[in-house]
Amino acid sequence: MERALALARRGLYGAHPNPMVGAVVVKGGRTVGEGFHRRFGGPHAEVEALRRAGRSARGATLYVTLEPCSTWGKTPPCTDAILRAGVGEVIFGANDPNPAHRGRALRLLRAAGVKARGGLLGEKCRALNEAFEKHQRTGLPFVTLKAAQSVDGRIADADGRARWISSRESRIEAHRLRAQADAVLAGVNTVLQDDPRLDVRHVRAWRQPLAVILDSSLRTPPDAKVVRAGRALLATTRRAARRKPAVRAELLILPQDPSGRVSLPALLRELGRRGVGHVLVEGGGTVIGSFLREGLADRLVVFLAPMVIGGERSKASACWPDAWNRGREELGLGLELLRVGRRGPDLVLEYRPRR
């Protein structure tokens, strides 16, 4: 199963919004076939491993990180392929997170006379697909917040200068984060200030993520790079959409919150409905602060650069109205540190918000 986990991780940039899955066929103590889910819409791990095993799969044991699929999707059910191959035993790690499908493969295989059991390295296998599990369970995308900041928590000076706070190594790592997401989200102020592409570079990815611009007043310029690339989805309010926008991009018209901005819960529900399982939020500070304040973030990745920006009006990596702080007994929002890494001179800190 450890080998199947290692294979599954090879699908990091291509499998989503499907899960990363690895499979190993073993017969007589020897591996006769291996596979992993390489890209969305492509063959599943079990099918690939069984194809490589050929006739040796008959009577063999199949190790797979996730309960095999048992219903039609973009590909036929993997349980059908397992039964056709004559596999003698199936051992999987994590249960299917979809309540409608969980345990179905187990019942089908056992009914056909195949030994089957789950739970081997279950925690490791479940941790592999946090985004997929949340989307299947709730219909909502997994939300990762990303901030590149100075030691004093600043993402830009008072004039908006931010290039470059993080090192080249950190910027490449940020592209790896983009390659793992189905959508990259930024606020309109970030678009106006930085004119980002919000695409994946420096990493081989099977496709580019959807670019979501949070733009409650429809201020995105028609010549913005992200608009010209043809991947932009502008999340806006009904009031703003009444005006004829000059920008040629798809508009996603959503309810507004009490402050007149796009409702973030409504945005996440709509993205989840469209099949977006993982959203990377790149800011700026007001957008990141809003996701944190509303309890909508699942993970926070901070690239901490060895510099101090200082200044009286420099921009914080997360901000919200002071009145919200005054209305709370606790000081700040608690975070649980998950991992610490290093990219060039920068630290990379990964947190989970405390609920």
FENDA-V503269 format. One record per run of one state. SS is the DSSP state (hx for helix, st for strand, lp for the rest). FROM is the first residue (numbers start at 1). LEN is the number of residues. Records with the same first field share a line. If there is no record, write none. Layout:
SS=FROM-LEN ; FROM-LEN
//
This chain:
lp=1-1 ; 12-10 ; 28-2 ; 37-8 ; 58-3 ; 67-11 ; 86-3 ; 95-9 ; 112-3 ; 118-4 ; 128-2 ; 139-3 ; 151-3 ; 157-11 ; 181-2 ; 195-15 ; 215-10 ; 229-3 ; 242-8 ; 255-1 ; 257-5 ; 263-1 ; 274-4 ; 282-3 ; 294-5 ; 306-9 ; 317-5 ; 327-8 ; 344-2 ; 354-2
hx=2-10 ; 45-13 ; 78-8 ; 104-8 ; 122-6 ; 130-9 ; 168-13 ; 188-7 ; 225-4 ; 238-4 ; 264-10 ; 285-9 ; 322-5
st=22-6 ; 30-7 ; 61-6 ; 89-6 ; 115-3 ; 142-9 ; 154-3 ; 183-5 ; 210-5 ; 232-6 ; 250-5 ; 256-1 ; 262-1 ; 278-4 ; 299-7 ; 315-2 ; 335-9 ; 346-8
//
